[in-house]
């Protein structure tokens, strides 16, 4: 990575390097956020499924 950075700095493309790093970081953060959102949605779905099972169990006793 050091040779790549040196080459970019020598050519004067520091703005492009900065933009690339910003875009990469933003994309990584978006992917991480979507994964966490999917995981939270799955946990909520599991919770609702368990509540429905409890409701079915209590209805059978009546």
CHARMM internal coordinates of N, CA and C (Angstrom, degrees):
IC EDIT
DIST 1 N 1 CA 1.4526
DIST 1 CA 1 C 1.5280
ANGL 1 N 1 CA 1 C 109.86
DIST 1 C 2 N 1.3130
ANGL 1 CA 1 C 2 N 118.18
DIHE 1 N 1 CA 1 C 2 N -29.35
DIST 2 N 2 CA 1.4561
ANGL 1 C 2 N 2 CA 121.30
DIHE 1 CA 1 C 2 N 2 CA -177.60
DIST 2 CA 2 C 1.5233
ANGL 2 N 2 CA 2 C 110.69
DIHE 1 C 2 N 2 CA 2 C -65.66
DIST 2 C 3 N 1.3278
ANGL 2 CA 2 C 3 N 118.04
DIHE 2 N 2 CA 2 C 3 N -42.13
DIST 3 N 3 CA 1.4644
ANGL 2 C 3 N 3 CA 120.95
DIHE 2 CA 2 C 3 N 3 CA 178.96
DIST 3 CA 3 C 1.5286
ANGL 3 N 3 CA 3 C 110.74
DIHE 2 C 3 N 3 CA 3 C -64.63
DIST 3 C 4 N 1.3060
ANGL 3 CA 3 C 4 N 116.27
DIHE 3 N 3 CA 3 C 4 N -39.87
DIST 4 N 4 CA 1.4639
ANGL 3 C 4 N 4 CA 120.49
DIHE 3 CA 3 C 4 N 4 CA 178.53
DIST 4 CA 4 C 1.5220
ANGL 4 N 4 CA 4 C 110.76
DIHE 3 C 4 N 4 CA 4 C -63.86
DIST 4 C 5 N 1.3121
ANGL 4 CA 4 C 5 N 116.67
DIHE 4 N 4 CA 4 C 5 N -45.06
DIST 5 N 5 CA 1.4629
ANGL 4 C 5 N 5 CA 120.81
DIHE 4 CA 4 C 5 N 5 CA 178.86
DIST 5 CA 5 C 1.5161
ANGL 5 N 5 CA 5 C 111.33
DIHE 4 C 5 N 5 CA 5 C -63.04
DIST 5 C 6 N 1.3238
ANGL 5 CA 5 C 6 N 117.13
DIHE 5 N 5 CA 5 C 6 N -43.27
DIST 6 N 6 CA 1.4693
ANGL 5 C 6 N 6 CA 121.38
DIHE 5 CA 5 C 6 N 6 CA 179.14
DIST 6 CA 6 C 1.5245
ANGL 6 N 6 CA 6 C 110.73
DIHE 5 C 6 N 6 CA 6 C -61.97
DIST 6 C 7 N 1.3121
ANGL 6 CA 6 C 7 N 117.03
DIHE 6 N 6 CA 6 C 7 N -43.49
DIST 7 N 7 CA 1.4585
ANGL 6 C 7 N 7 CA 121.29
DIHE 6 CA 6 C 7 N 7 CA 179.53
DIST 7 CA 7 C 1.5275
ANGL 7 N 7 CA 7 C 110.67
DIHE 6 C 7 N 7 CA 7 C -62.34
DIST 7 C 8 N 1.3217
ANGL 7 CA 7 C 8 N 116.76
DIHE 7 N 7 CA 7 C 8 N -43.30
DIST 8 N 8 CA 1.4728
ANGL 7 C 8 N 8 CA 120.23
DIHE 7 CA 7 C 8 N 8 CA -179.52
DIST 8 CA 8 C 1.5230
ANGL 8 N 8 CA 8 C 110.65
DIHE 7 C 8 N 8 CA 8 C -66.04
DIST 8 C 9 N 1.3255
ANGL 8 CA 8 C 9 N 117.06
DIHE 8 N 8 CA 8 C 9 N -41.72
DIST 9 N 9 CA 1.4663
ANGL 8 C 9 N 9 CA 120.04
DIHE 8 CA 8 C 9 N 9 CA 179.84
DIST 9 CA 9 C 1.5249
ANGL 9 N 9 CA 9 C 110.62
DIHE 8 C 9 N 9 CA 9 C -65.37
DIST 9 C 10 N 1.3337
ANGL 9 CA 9 C 10 N 117.01
DIHE 9 N 9 CA 9 C 10 N -41.13
DIST 10 N 10 CA 1.4646
ANGL 9 C 10 N 10 CA 120.28
DIHE 9 CA 9 C 10 N 10 CA 179.59
DIST 10 CA 10 C 1.5295
ANGL 10 N 10 CA 10 C 111.62
DIHE 9 C 10 N 10 CA 10 C -64.01
DIST 10 C 11 N 1.2943
ANGL 10 CA 10 C 11 N 117.32
DIHE 10 N 10 CA 10 C 11 N -34.64
DIST 11 N 11 CA 1.4656
ANGL 10 C 11 N 11 CA 120.45
DIHE 10 CA 10 C 11 N 11 CA -179.79
DIST 11 CA 11 C 1.5279
ANGL 11 N 11 CA 11 C 111.97
DIHE 10 C 11 N 11 CA 11 C -80.75
DIST 11 C 12 N 1.3089
ANGL 11 CA 11 C 12 N 117.73
DIHE 11 N 11 CA 11 C 12 N -10.14
DIST 12 N 12 CA 1.4534
ANGL 11 C 12 N 12 CA 120.26
DIHE 11 CA 11 C 12 N 12 CA 177.86
DIST 12 CA 12 C 1.5137
ANGL 12 N 12 CA 12 C 113.60
DIHE 11 C 12 N 12 CA 12 C 86.28
DIST 12 C 13 N 1.3193
ANGL 12 CA 12 C 13 N 117.40
DIHE 12 N 12 CA 12 C 13 N 19.26
DIST 13 N 13 CA 1.4530
ANGL 12 C 13 N 13 CA 121.09
DIHE 12 CA 12 C 13 N 13 CA -178.61
DIST 13 CA 13 C 1.5242
ANGL 13 N 13 CA 13 C 111.85
DIHE 12 C 13 N 13 CA 13 C -100.63
DIST 13 C 14 N 1.3043
ANGL 13 CA 13 C 14 N 116.53
DIHE 13 N 13 CA 13 C 14 N 38.93
DIST 14 N 14 CA 1.4561
ANGL 13 C 14 N 14 CA 120.10
DIHE 13 CA 13 C 14 N 14 CA -179.08
DIST 14 CA 14 C 1.5228
ANGL 14 N 14 CA 14 C 111.06
DIHE 13 C 14 N 14 CA 14 C -64.72
DIST 14 C 15 N 1.3168
ANGL 14 CA 14 C 15 N 117.42
DIHE 14 N 14 CA 14 C 15 N -34.36
DIST 15 N 15 CA 1.4623
ANGL 14 C 15 N 15 CA 120.71
DIHE 14 CA 14 C 15 N 15 CA 178.14
DIST 15 CA 15 C 1.5224
ANGL 15 N 15 CA 15 C 110.41
DIHE 14 C 15 N 15 CA 15 C -64.55
DIST 15 C 16 N 1.3206
ANGL 15 CA 15 C 16 N 117.02
DIHE 15 N 15 CA 15 C 16 N -39.07
DIST 16 N 16 CA 1.4606
ANGL 15 C 16 N 16 CA 119.96
DIHE 15 CA 15 C 16 N 16 CA 178.28
DIST 16 CA 16 C 1.5286
ANGL 16 N 16 CA 16 C 110.94
DIHE 15 C 16 N 16 CA 16 C -66.12
DIST 16 C 17 N 1.3234
ANGL 16 CA 16 C 17 N 116.46
DIHE 16 N 16 CA 16 C 17 N -40.06
DIST 17 N 17 CA 1.4594
ANGL 16 C 17 N 17 CA 120.40
DIHE 16 CA 16 C 17 N 17 CA 177.62
DIST 17 CA 17 C 1.5292
ANGL 17 N 17 CA 17 C 110.03
DIHE 16 C 17 N 17 CA 17 C -62.71
DIST 17 C 18 N 1.3088
ANGL 17 CA 17 C 18 N 116.91
DIHE 17 N 17 CA 17 C 18 N -44.21
DIST 18 N 18 CA 1.4528
ANGL 17 C 18 N 18 CA 121.12
DIHE 17 CA 17 C 18 N 18 CA 179.22
DIST 18 CA 18 C 1.5247
ANGL 18 N 18 CA 18 C 110.77
DIHE 17 C 18 N 18 CA 18 C -63.03
DIST 18 C 19 N 1.3141
ANGL 18 CA 18 C 19 N 117.09
DIHE 18 N 18 CA 18 C 19 N -44.61
DIST 19 N 19 CA 1.4573
ANGL 18 C 19 N 19 CA 120.93
DIHE 18 CA 18 C 19 N 19 CA 178.85
DIST 19 CA 19 C 1.5278
ANGL 19 N 19 CA 19 C 111.06
DIHE 18 C 19 N 19 CA 19 C -62.87
DIST 19 C 20 N 1.3183
ANGL 19 CA 19 C 20 N 117.22
DIHE 19 N 19 CA 19 C 20 N -41.67
DIST 20 N 20 CA 1.4583
ANGL 19 C 20 N 20 CA 120.63
DIHE 19 CA 19 C 20 N 20 CA 178.18
DIST 20 CA 20 C 1.5282
ANGL 20 N 20 CA 20 C 111.12
DIHE 19 C 20 N 20 CA 20 C -62.77
DIST 20 C 21 N 1.3279
ANGL 20 CA 20 C 21 N 117.57
DIHE 20 N 20 CA 20 C 21 N -44.69
DIST 21 N 21 CA 1.4646
ANGL 20 C 21 N 21 CA 120.48
DIHE 20 CA 20 C 21 N 21 CA 179.53
DIST 21 CA 21 C 1.5198
ANGL 21 N 21 CA 21 C 111.43
DIHE 20 C 21 N 21 CA 21 C -64.66
DIST 21 C 22 N 1.3350
ANGL 21 CA 21 C 22 N 116.80
DIHE 21 N 21 CA 21 C 22 N -40.19
DIST 22 N 22 CA 1.4634
ANGL 21 C 22 N 22 CA 120.35
DIHE 21 CA 21 C 22 N 22 CA 177.37
DIST 22 CA 22 C 1.5194
ANGL 22 N 22 CA 22 C 110.84
DIHE 21 C 22 N 22 CA 22 C -63.58
DIST 22 C 23 N 1.3223
ANGL 22 CA 22 C 23 N 117.64
DIHE 22 N 22 CA 22 C 23 N -45.90
DIST 23 N 23 CA 1.4614
ANGL 22 C 23 N 23 CA 121.41
DIHE 22 CA 22 C 23 N 23 CA -179.25
DIST 23 CA 23 C 1.5331
ANGL 23 N 23 CA 23 C 110.82
DIHE 22 C 23 N 23 CA 23 C -65.02
DIST 23 C 24 N 1.3113
ANGL 23 CA 23 C 24 N 116.83
DIHE 23 N 23 CA 23 C 24 N -39.84
DIST 24 N 24 CA 1.4641
ANGL 23 C 24 N 24 CA 120.13
DIHE 23 CA 23 C 24 N 24 CA 178.62
DIST 24 CA 24 C 1.5284
ANGL 24 N 24 CA 24 C 110.77
DIHE 23 C 24 N 24 CA 24 C -64.54
DIST 24 C 25 N 1.3071
ANGL 24 CA 24 C 25 N 116.06
DIHE 24 N 24 CA 24 C 25 N -43.99
DIST 25 N 25 CA 1.4669
ANGL 24 C 25 N 25 CA 119.96
DIHE 24 CA 24 C 25 N 25 CA 178.26
DIST 25 CA 25 C 1.5151
ANGL 25 N 25 CA 25 C 112.14
DIHE 24 C 25 N 25 CA 25 C -63.99
DIST 25 C 26 N 1.3200
ANGL 25 CA 25 C 26 N 116.79
DIHE 25 N 25 CA 25 C 26 N -41.61
DIST 26 N 26 CA 1.4620
ANGL 25 C 26 N 26 CA 120.46
DIHE 25 CA 25 C 26 N 26 CA 178.71
DIST 26 CA 26 C 1.5197
ANGL 26 N 26 CA 26 C 111.40
DIHE 25 C 26 N 26 CA 26 C -64.87
DIST 26 C 27 N 1.3101
ANGL 26 CA 26 C 27 N 116.42
DIHE 26 N 26 CA 26 C 27 N -41.99
DIST 27 N 27 CA 1.4649
ANGL 26 C 27 N 27 CA 120.29
DIHE 26 CA 26 C 27 N 27 CA 178.98
DIST 27 CA 27 C 1.5258
ANGL 27 N 27 CA 27 C 111.03
DIHE 26 C 27 N 27 CA 27 C -65.01
DIST 27 C 28 N 1.3117
ANGL 27 CA 27 C 28 N 116.48
DIHE 27 N 27 CA 27 C 28 N -41.71
DIST 28 N 28 CA 1.4635
ANGL 27 C 28 N 28 CA 120.10
DIHE 27 CA 27 C 28 N 28 CA 178.63
DIST 28 CA 28 C 1.5280
ANGL 28 N 28 CA 28 C 110.44
DIHE 27 C 28 N 28 CA 28 C -63.49
DIST 28 C 29 N 1.3241
ANGL 28 CA 28 C 29 N 116.54
DIHE 28 N 28 CA 28 C 29 N -40.89
DIST 29 N 29 CA 1.4636
ANGL 28 C 29 N 29 CA 120.36
DIHE 28 CA 28 C 29 N 29 CA 178.44
DIST 29 CA 29 C 1.5264
ANGL 29 N 29 CA 29 C 111.02
DIHE 28 C 29 N 29 CA 29 C -64.97
DIST 29 C 30 N 1.3163
ANGL 29 CA 29 C 30 N 117.57
DIHE 29 N 29 CA 29 C 30 N -38.24
DIST 30 N 30 CA 1.4601
ANGL 29 C 30 N 30 CA 121.42
DIHE 29 CA 29 C 30 N 30 CA 177.51
DIST 30 CA 30 C 1.5237
ANGL 30 N 30 CA 30 C 110.86
DIHE 29 C 30 N 30 CA 30 C -64.24
DIST 30 C 31 N 1.3166
ANGL 30 CA 30 C 31 N 117.48
DIHE 30 N 30 CA 30 C 31 N -45.20
DIST 31 N 31 CA 1.4650
ANGL 30 C 31 N 31 CA 120.93
DIHE 30 CA 30 C 31 N 31 CA 179.31
DIST 31 CA 31 C 1.5210
ANGL 31 N 31 CA 31 C 110.15
DIHE 30 C 31 N 31 CA 31 C -62.34
DIST 31 C 32 N 1.3191
ANGL 31 CA 31 C 32 N 117.33
DIHE 31 N 31 CA 31 C 32 N -43.76
DIST 32 N 32 CA 1.4630
ANGL 31 C 32 N 32 CA 121.26
DIHE 31 CA 31 C 32 N 32 CA 178.71
DIST 32 CA 32 C 1.5215
ANGL 32 N 32 CA 32 C 110.78
DIHE 31 C 32 N 32 CA 32 C -62.20
DIST 32 C 33 N 1.3387
ANGL 32 CA 32 C 33 N 117.05
DIHE 32 N 32 CA 32 C 33 N -42.92
DIST 33 N 33 CA 1.4667
ANGL 32 C 33 N 33 CA 121.05
DIHE 32 CA 32 C 33 N 33 CA 179.97
DIST 33 CA 33 C 1.5212
ANGL 33 N 33 CA 33 C 111.23
DIHE 32 C 33 N 33 CA 33 C -63.50
DIST 33 C 34 N 1.3199
ANGL 33 CA 33 C 34 N 117.26
DIHE 33 N 33 CA 33 C 34 N -41.58
DIST 34 N 34 CA 1.4562
ANGL 33 C 34 N 34 CA 120.24
DIHE 33 CA 33 C 34 N 34 CA 179.19
DIST 34 CA 34 C 1.5298
ANGL 34 N 34 CA 34 C 111.51
DIHE 33 C 34 N 34 CA 34 C -66.40
DIST 34 C 35 N 1.3215
ANGL 34 CA 34 C 35 N 116.99
DIHE 34 N 34 CA 34 C 35 N -37.33
DIST 35 N 35 CA 1.4623
ANGL 34 C 35 N 35 CA 120.07
DIHE 34 CA 34 C 35 N 35 CA 176.49
DIST 35 CA 35 C 1.5272
ANGL 35 N 35 CA 35 C 110.93
DIHE 34 C 35 N 35 CA 35 C -63.61
DIST 35 C 36 N 1.3207
ANGL 35 CA 35 C 36 N 116.17
DIHE 35 N 35 CA 35 C 36 N -44.39
DIST 36 N 36 CA 1.4615
ANGL 35 C 36 N 36 CA 120.24
DIHE 35 CA 35 C 36 N 36 CA 179.03
DIST 36 CA 36 C 1.5271
ANGL 36 N 36 CA 36 C 111.48
DIHE 35 C 36 N 36 CA 36 C -64.97
DIST 36 C 37 N 1.3098
ANGL 36 CA 36 C 37 N 116.93
DIHE 36 N 36 CA 36 C 37 N -39.05
DIST 37 N 37 CA 1.4601
ANGL 36 C 37 N 37 CA 121.12
DIHE 36 CA 36 C 37 N 37 CA 177.77
DIST 37 CA 37 C 1.5243
ANGL 37 N 37 CA 37 C 110.71
DIHE 36 C 37 N 37 CA 37 C -63.92
DIST 37 C 38 N 1.3123
ANGL 37 CA 37 C 38 N 117.09
DIHE 37 N 37 CA 37 C 38 N -42.62
DIST 38 N 38 CA 1.4655
ANGL 37 C 38 N 38 CA 120.96
DIHE 37 CA 37 C 38 N 38 CA 177.73
DIST 38 CA 38 C 1.5260
ANGL 38 N 38 CA 38 C 110.68
DIHE 37 C 38 N 38 CA 38 C -63.91
DIST 38 C 39 N 1.3245
ANGL 38 CA 38 C 39 N 116.90
DIHE 38 N 38 CA 38 C 39 N -40.72
DIST 39 N 39 CA 1.4641
ANGL 38 C 39 N 39 CA 120.79
DIHE 38 CA 38 C 39 N 39 CA 178.71
DIST 39 CA 39 C 1.5318
ANGL 39 N 39 CA 39 C 111.04
DIHE 38 C 39 N 39 CA 39 C -64.74
DIST 39 C 40 N 1.3308
ANGL 39 CA 39 C 40 N 117.33
DIHE 39 N 39 CA 39 C 40 N -42.90
DIST 40 N 40 CA 1.4636
ANGL 39 C 40 N 40 CA 120.66
DIHE 39 CA 39 C 40 N 40 CA 178.35
DIST 40 CA 40 C 1.5257
ANGL 40 N 40 CA 40 C 110.49
DIHE 39 C 40 N 40 CA 40 C -64.85
DIST 40 C 41 N 1.3119
ANGL 40 CA 40 C 41 N 117.21
DIHE 40 N 40 CA 40 C 41 N -39.26
DIST 41 N 41 CA 1.4593
ANGL 40 C 41 N 41 CA 121.16
DIHE 40 CA 40 C 41 N 41 CA 178.12
DIST 41 CA 41 C 1.5259
ANGL 41 N 41 CA 41 C 110.45
DIHE 40 C 41 N 41 CA 41 C -63.06
DIST 41 C 42 N 1.3265
ANGL 41 CA 41 C 42 N 117.43
DIHE 41 N 41 CA 41 C 42 N -39.71
DIST 42 N 42 CA 1.4630
ANGL 41 C 42 N 42 CA 120.98
DIHE 41 CA 41 C 42 N 42 CA 178.73
DIST 42 CA 42 C 1.5276
ANGL 42 N 42 CA 42 C 110.64
DIHE 41 C 42 N 42 CA 42 C -65.49
DIST 42 C 43 N 1.3356
ANGL 42 CA 42 C 43 N 117.42
DIHE 42 N 42 CA 42 C 43 N -40.79
DIST 43 N 43 CA 1.4575
ANGL 42 C 43 N 43 CA 120.52
DIHE 42 CA 42 C 43 N 43 CA 178.12
DIST 43 CA 43 C 1.5264
ANGL 43 N 43 CA 43 C 110.70
DIHE 42 C 43 N 43 CA 43 C -63.41
DIST 43 C 44 N 1.3192
ANGL 43 CA 43 C 44 N 116.80
DIHE 43 N 43 CA 43 C 44 N -41.78
DIST 44 N 44 CA 1.4599
ANGL 43 C 44 N 44 CA 120.14
DIHE 43 CA 43 C 44 N 44 CA 178.72
DIST 44 CA 44 C 1.5248
ANGL 44 N 44 CA 44 C 110.14
DIHE 43 C 44 N 44 CA 44 C -65.42
DIST 44 C 45 N 1.3305
ANGL 44 CA 44 C 45 N 117.34
DIHE 44 N 44 CA 44 C 45 N -39.91
DIST 45 N 45 CA 1.4600
ANGL 44 C 45 N 45 CA 121.21
DIHE 44 CA 44 C 45 N 45 CA 177.97
DIST 45 CA 45 C 1.5248
ANGL 45 N 45 CA 45 C 110.60
DIHE 44 C 45 N 45 CA 45 C -62.64
DIST 45 C 46 N 1.3230
ANGL 45 CA 45 C 46 N 117.66
DIHE 45 N 45 CA 45 C 46 N -41.25
DIST 46 N 46 CA 1.4648
ANGL 45 C 46 N 46 CA 121.25
DIHE 45 CA 45 C 46 N 46 CA 176.60
DIST 46 CA 46 C 1.5272
ANGL 46 N 46 CA 46 C 111.19
DIHE 45 C 46 N 46 CA 46 C -62.31
DIST 46 C 47 N 1.3254
ANGL 46 CA 46 C 47 N 116.63
DIHE 46 N 46 CA 46 C 47 N -41.21
DIST 47 N 47 CA 1.4595
ANGL 46 C 47 N 47 CA 121.83
DIHE 46 CA 46 C 47 N 47 CA 178.84
DIST 47 CA 47 C 1.5269
ANGL 47 N 47 CA 47 C 110.44
DIHE 46 C 47 N 47 CA 47 C -62.17
DIST 47 C 48 N 1.3200
ANGL 47 CA 47 C 48 N 117.66
DIHE 47 N 47 CA 47 C 48 N -46.59
DIST 48 N 48 CA 1.4627
ANGL 47 C 48 N 48 CA 121.36
DIHE 47 CA 47 C 48 N 48 CA -179.89
DIST 48 CA 48 C 1.5235
ANGL 48 N 48 CA 48 C 110.25
DIHE 47 C 48 N 48 CA 48 C -63.99
DIST 48 C 49 N 1.3209
ANGL 48 CA 48 C 49 N 118.04
DIHE 48 N 48 CA 48 C 49 N -39.37
DIST 49 N 49 CA 1.4647
ANGL 48 C 49 N 49 CA 121.86
DIHE 48 CA 48 C 49 N 49 CA 178.04
DIST 49 CA 49 C 1.5284
ANGL 49 N 49 CA 49 C 111.23
DIHE 48 C 49 N 49 CA 49 C -62.43
DIST 49 C 50 N 1.3367
ANGL 49 CA 49 C 50 N 116.93
DIHE 49 N 49 CA 49 C 50 N -40.09
DIST 50 N 50 CA 1.4675
ANGL 49 C 50 N 50 CA 120.36
DIHE 49 CA 49 C 50 N 50 CA 178.34
DIST 50 CA 50 C 1.5262
ANGL 50 N 50 CA 50 C 111.16
DIHE 49 C 50 N 50 CA 50 C -67.84
DIST 50 C 51 N 1.3138
ANGL 50 CA 50 C 51 N 117.72
DIHE 50 N 50 CA 50 C 51 N -39.96
DIST 51 N 51 CA 1.4653
ANGL 50 C 51 N 51 CA 120.71
DIHE 50 CA 50 C 51 N 51 CA 177.24
DIST 51 CA 51 C 1.5263
ANGL 51 N 51 CA 51 C 110.10
DIHE 50 C 51 N 51 CA 51 C -62.70
DIST 51 C 52 N 1.3227
ANGL 51 CA 51 C 52 N 117.15
DIHE 51 N 51 CA 51 C 52 N -41.54
DIST 52 N 52 CA 1.4658
ANGL 51 C 52 N 52 CA 120.65
DIHE 51 CA 51 C 52 N 52 CA 178.24
DIST 52 CA 52 C 1.5263
ANGL 52 N 52 CA 52 C 110.46
DIHE 51 C 52 N 52 CA 52 C -63.53
DIST 52 C 53 N 1.3165
ANGL 52 CA 52 C 53 N 117.54
DIHE 52 N 52 CA 52 C 53 N -39.00
DIST 53 N 53 CA 1.4705
ANGL 52 C 53 N 53 CA 120.39
DIHE 52 CA 52 C 53 N 53 CA 177.92
DIST 53 CA 53 C 1.5277
ANGL 53 N 53 CA 53 C 110.78
DIHE 52 C 53 N 53 CA 53 C -64.60
DIST 53 C 54 N 1.3289
ANGL 53 CA 53 C 54 N 116.94
DIHE 53 N 53 CA 53 C 54 N -40.68
DIST 54 N 54 CA 1.4659
ANGL 53 C 54 N 54 CA 119.84
DIHE 53 CA 53 C 54 N 54 CA 176.97
DIST 54 CA 54 C 1.5245
ANGL 54 N 54 CA 54 C 110.78
DIHE 53 C 54 N 54 CA 54 C -64.12
DIST 54 C 55 N 1.3109
ANGL 54 CA 54 C 55 N 117.11
DIHE 54 N 54 CA 54 C 55 N -41.47
DIST 55 N 55 CA 1.4644
ANGL 54 C 55 N 55 CA 119.96
DIHE 54 CA 54 C 55 N 55 CA 178.37
DIST 55 CA 55 C 1.5221
ANGL 55 N 55 CA 55 C 111.07
DIHE 54 C 55 N 55 CA 55 C -61.60
DIST 55 C 56 N 1.3314
ANGL 55 CA 55 C 56 N 117.49
DIHE 55 N 55 CA 55 C 56 N -42.14
DIST 56 N 56 CA 1.4639
ANGL 55 C 56 N 56 CA 120.37
DIHE 55 CA 55 C 56 N 56 CA 177.70
DIST 56 CA 56 C 1.5330
ANGL 56 N 56 CA 56 C 110.65
DIHE 55 C 56 N 56 CA 56 C -63.60
DIST 56 C 57 N 1.3239
ANGL 56 CA 56 C 57 N 116.87
DIHE 56 N 56 CA 56 C 57 N -40.15
DIST 57 N 57 CA 1.4614
ANGL 56 C 57 N 57 CA 121.49
DIHE 56 CA 56 C 57 N 57 CA 179.46
DIST 57 CA 57 C 1.5197
ANGL 57 N 57 CA 57 C 110.97
DIHE 56 C 57 N 57 CA 57 C -62.78
DIST 57 C 58 N 1.3258
ANGL 57 CA 57 C 58 N 118.05
DIHE 57 N 57 CA 57 C 58 N -44.67
DIST 58 N 58 CA 1.4630
ANGL 57 C 58 N 58 CA 121.03
DIHE 57 CA 57 C 58 N 58 CA -178.90
DIST 58 CA 58 C 1.5265
ANGL 58 N 58 CA 58 C 112.15
DIHE 57 C 58 N 58 CA 58 C -71.94
DIST 58 C 59 N 1.3092
ANGL 58 CA 58 C 59 N 118.98
DIHE 58 N 58 CA 58 C 59 N -30.59
DIST 59 N 59 CA 1.4591
ANGL 58 C 59 N 59 CA 121.68
DIHE 58 CA 58 C 59 N 59 CA 177.83
DIST 59 CA 59 C 1.5268
ANGL 59 N 59 CA 59 C 110.88
DIHE 58 C 59 N 59 CA 59 C -69.43
DIST 59 C 60 N 1.3165
ANGL 59 CA 59 C 60 N 118.13
DIHE 59 N 59 CA 59 C 60 N -33.61
DIST 60 N 60 CA 1.4673
ANGL 59 C 60 N 60 CA 121.25
DIHE 59 CA 59 C 60 N 60 CA -179.39
DIST 60 CA 60 C 1.5364
ANGL 60 N 60 CA 60 C 110.93
DIHE 59 C 60 N 60 CA 60 C -66.16
DIST 60 C 61 N 1.3273
ANGL 60 CA 60 C 61 N 117.31
DIHE 60 N 60 CA 60 C 61 N -30.12
DIST 61 N 61 CA 1.4667
ANGL 60 C 61 N 61 CA 120.64
DIHE 60 CA 60 C 61 N 61 CA -178.81
DIST 61 CA 61 C 1.5206
ANGL 61 N 61 CA 61 C 111.59
DIHE 60 C 61 N 61 CA 61 C -73.61
DIST 61 C 62 N 1.3196
ANGL 61 CA 61 C 62 N 118.07
DIHE 61 N 61 CA 61 C 62 N -25.44
DIST 62 N 62 CA 1.4860
ANGL 61 C 62 N 62 CA 119.84
DIHE 61 CA 61 C 62 N 62 CA -177.24
DIST 62 CA 62 C 1.4683
ANGL 62 N 62 CA 62 C 112.49
DIHE 61 C 62 N 62 CA 62 C -73.78
END
COOR INIT
IC SEED 1 N 1 CA 1 C
IC BUILD
